[in-house]
Amino acid sequence: MGAKVVVGDIDLEAAERTALLAGLVGPPAHAYEVNVADEKAVQEWATEVAATHGVPDVLVNNAGIGHSGTFLQTTTAEWQRVLDVNLWGVIYGCQAFGALMADRGEGGHIVNVSSAAAYLPSKILAAYATSKAAVFMLSDCLRAELVTHGIGVSAICPGVVNTNITKTSTFSGVSAADQDKQRERVSRAYARRNFGPEGVAKEIVRAVWHGRAVVPVTPEAKVARLLSRLSPAILRRAARLG
């Protein structure tokens, strides 16, 4: 039968494309325009979704933006932009929908898309890795709290996945004229990696089904996760290489 899918995106056309694709393999899906970095907008959207479609059984906080730059290169404005979407967007989603799930009293599951960058330090991903590490810990804290409500929480940690995030990523210390060149270079590298979002989607389904807490996706994410637990010093030394 499939699940009823509700999609929110700051780009309504993108949300509608996703809803159309979801509707091809299941019930008709529904698209909404929402800026996850806007707390009021997320709260209002959650209220509308619950009233129109019911309280979700599964919430996936997937919105994210890419940014590359060392700490000293990254401006306050760049930090704010990354944290607004990658961290605060997840917080707002968990607050708005998590409260609805808890009040309903029928359990549920929250999926927060973090990243292998959460436990894989890099001197050129200061803001991005920090935002994802915060999502990783948020998920642990939330899991401990919501278990009494029968609500599971999973942190999904992909490595290099070929998605559109590379086409909108920004770079500290790079001129405006060279930003597009950097995006093209990174996009080509991710395309060569040839691991698509469908692989992440399968892992998300398994995480919800089996109640998994932390799910590294892609071989490099799994190796980094193992090293972060067995020998984090190795990863710290590797981080110096950029």
C-alpha positions in Angstrom: 0.0 0.0 0.0 2.9 2.4 0.7 3.0 5.4 3.1 1.4 8.7 2.6 4.3 11.2 2.0 4.3 14.9 2.8 7.3 16.9 1.5 8.5 20.3 2.7 11.1 22.3 0.9 12.1 25.9 0.5 11.9 25.3 -3.2 8.3 24.4 -3.9 9.0 23.1 -7.4 11.6 20.7 -5.9 9.0 19.5 -3.3 6.4 19.0 -6.0 8.9 16.9 -8.1 9.6 14.7 -5.1 5.9 14.4 -4.3 5.2 13.4 -7.9 7.9 10.7 -7.8 6.6 9.4 -4.5 3.1 9.2 -5.9 4.3 6.9 -8.7 5.1 4.1 -6.2 2.5 4.8 -3.5 -0.5 7.0 -2.5 -0.6 10.6 -3.8 2.0 12.7 -2.0 1.7 16.3 -0.9 4.2 19.2 -1.3 4.6 22.3 0.7 6.8 25.3 0.6 8.5 25.8 4.0 11.8 27.3 5.2 13.1 25.0 7.9 15.3 27.8 9.3 12.1 29.8 10.2 10.7 28.5 13.5 7.3 30.0 13.1 7.0 28.6 9.6 7.9 25.1 10.7 5.4 25.3 13.6 2.6 26.5 11.3 3.5 23.8 8.8 3.4 21.1 11.4 0.0 22.3 12.6 -1.3 22.2 9.0 0.1 18.8 8.3 -1.4 17.3 11.4 -4.8 18.9 10.7 -4.9 17.9 7.0 -3.0 14.5 7.0 -2.8 13.5 10.6 0.2 13.4 12.9 3.2 11.7 11.1 4.3 8.3 12.1 7.8 9.0 10.7 9.6 12.4 10.5 12.7 12.8 8.4 14.7 15.9 8.9 16.7 15.9 5.7 17.2 19.6 4.7 20.9 20.6 4.6 23.4 22.9 2.9 27.0 22.3 2.2 29.8 24.6 3.0 33.6 24.2 2.9 36.1 26.4 4.7 38.6 26.5 7.5 37.5 28.0 10.8 39.6 31.2 10.2 38.2 31.6 6.7 34.6 31.1 7.6 32.7 34.3 8.3 30.1 34.8 11.0 27.4 35.1 8.3 28.5 31.8 6.8 28.4 30.1 10.2 25.0 31.5 10.8 23.7 30.3 7.4 25.0 26.8 7.9 23.7 26.5 11.5 20.3 28.0 10.7 19.5 25.2 8.2 21.6 22.2 9.3 21.1 22.5 13.0 18.2 24.8 13.8 16.2 23.4 11.0 16.5 19.9 12.7 15.7 21.4 16.1 12.6 23.2 14.8 11.4 20.0 13.1 12.0 17.9 16.2 10.2 20.4 18.4 7.2 20.9 16.2 6.5 17.3 15.1 8.0 15.6 18.2 5.5 17.3 20.4 2.7 16.2 18.2 3.9 12.6 18.3 4.3 12.7 22.0 0.8 14.2 22.6 -0.8 11.6 20.3 0.6 8.8 22.4 1.0 6.3 19.6 4.7 6.2 19.2 6.6 7.1 16.0 10.1 7.6 14.7 12.3 10.7 14.1 15.1 10.4 11.6 17.8 13.1 11.6 20.1 13.1 8.7 23.5 13.9 10.1 26.7 13.0 8.3 30.0 11.1 8.6 31.4 14.5 9.1 29.8 14.4 12.5 32.7 12.1 13.7 35.2 12.7 10.9 37.0 16.0 11.6 38.3 18.0 8.7 40.0 21.4 8.8 38.2 22.5 5.7 34.7 21.6 6.9 34.6 23.6 10.2 31.0 24.9 10.0 29.5 21.9 8.2 31.1 19.3 10.4 30.2 21.2 13.6 26.5 21.4 12.5 26.3 17.7 11.8 28.1 16.8 15.0 25.5 18.8 16.8 22.7 16.9 15.0 24.4 13.7 16.0 24.4 14.6 19.7 20.9 16.1 19.5 19.6 12.7 18.3 21.3 10.9 21.2 19.7 13.3 23.7 16.3 13.2 22.1 16.4 9.4 21.9 16.8 9.2 25.7 13.9 11.5 26.3 11.4 10.2 23.8 11.8 6.5 24.5 9.2 6.9 27.3 6.8 8.0 24.6 7.5 5.0 22.4 9.2 7.3 19.8 12.5 6.2 18.3 15.2 8.5 17.0 17.9 7.6 14.4 20.9 9.6 13.3 21.7 8.8 9.6 25.4 9.4 8.7 26.1 9.3 5.0 29.5 9.7 3.5 29.9 10.9 -0.1 26.5 10.7 -1.7 25.7 12.1 -5.2 22.9 14.6 -4.4 22.2 18.2 -5.4 23.8 19.5 -2.2 27.1 19.9 -4.1 25.3 22.2 -6.6 24.4 24.7 -3.9 27.4 24.4 -1.7 29.5 27.5 -0.8 33.2 28.0 -0.2 34.9 30.3 2.2 37.9 32.1 0.9 36.9 31.6 -2.7 36.0 34.6 -5.0 32.4 34.9 -6.2 33.7 34.2 -9.7 35.2 30.9 -8.7 32.3 29.6 -6.6 30.7 27.9 -9.6 34.0 26.3 -10.6 34.4 24.8 -7.2 30.8 23.5 -7.2 31.4 21.9 -10.6 34.6 20.3 -9.4 33.0 18.8 -6.3 29.9 17.7 -8.2 32.0 15.8 -10.6 33.8 14.1 -7.8 30.6 13.1 -6.1 29.2 11.9 -9.4 32.2 9.6 -9.9 31.6 8.2 -6.4 28.3 7.0 -7.9 26.4 6.4 -4.6 22.9 7.7 -5.0 20.3 8.9 -2.5 18.3 5.7 -3.0 21.0 3.9 -1.0 20.5 6.3 1.9 16.7 5.9 1.6 17.0 2.1 2.0 19.1 2.6 5.2 16.5 5.0 6.6 13.8 2.5 6.1 15.9 -0.2 7.9 16.7 2.2 10.7 13.0 2.9 11.3 12.0 -0.7 11.0 14.6 -2.0 13.3 14.9 1.1 15.6 18.6 1.7 14.9 20.2 4.6 16.7 23.2 5.4 14.5 23.4 4.4 10.9 26.6 5.1 8.9 25.9 4.9 5.2 28.6 4.2 2.5 31.8 2.3 3.1 33.9 5.4 4.0 31.3 6.5 6.6 31.4 3.0 8.2 35.2 2.9 8.3 35.3 6.4 9.8 32.7 5.5 12.4 34.8 2.4 13.4 38.0 4.5 13.7 36.2 7.2 15.7 35.5 4.6 18.3 38.7 2.6 18.2 41.3 5.2 17.4 40.1 8.8 17.1 43.7 10.0 17.2 44.1 8.6 13.7 41.2 10.7 12.4 42.6 13.8 14.2 45.9 13.4 12.5 44.2 12.8 9.1 42.2 16.0 9.6 45.3 18.1 9.3 45.7 17.0 5.7 42.4 18.6 4.7 
